[in-house]
Every structure is written in C-alpha cells, then in structure tokens.
Amino acid sequence: MTGLAISAESAHNGKMSKDRDATLRVEVKVREKPPNPFKWEIYRGNEPMWIERAMHGYATERDAYDAGQAALTRLLHHEALNKSKP
C-alpha cells in the first residue's frame, strides 16, 4: 500500500528525553479498505518503524491526522510525567 503524507504540517517537534532526543511526527497512510482507509502512525526521527499507530481506520485523512495529533500529545504528556518522577 502507498503511504500518504498530509502536508508539511504533519511534522511535529517534540523532545522525549536527552538520550532519545528526536523529532516526532504524525503520518497518515492508506492501510485499510474503504470506507475507513486512513490510519495515523507516529514516527521518531528518521526511523522507518512507527512507535505508535491507530488501531482502526478513519474515513478522511484529516480525521486520521487529528486523531494522530491527539495521540502524539498524549504520548508527550505521558513521557513528561514519567520524566518528572524521582
């Protein structure tokens, strides 16, 4: 299947930790058959393997992208909470 990037705004800068300092990004790809073919995937830096992805498909690229951005926000928040624990 062919992957689709959803414009330049799909890149999101997020710092994880000092030893894993890399840019995170959301990409939307066609991974299912219609009516919900689009899935979001979160990648770190130039790594070819996603670190998190949607469990189900979305009807539009925009819906998948918005859900991916929400997942990225949760991931960054979770990492920040773990980092603040002694």
Secondary structure, 3 states (H helix, E strand, C coil): CCEECCCHHHEECCCCCHHHCCCEEEEEEECCCCCCCEEEEEEECCCCCCCEECCCCECCHHHHHHHHHHHHHHHHHHHHHHHHCC
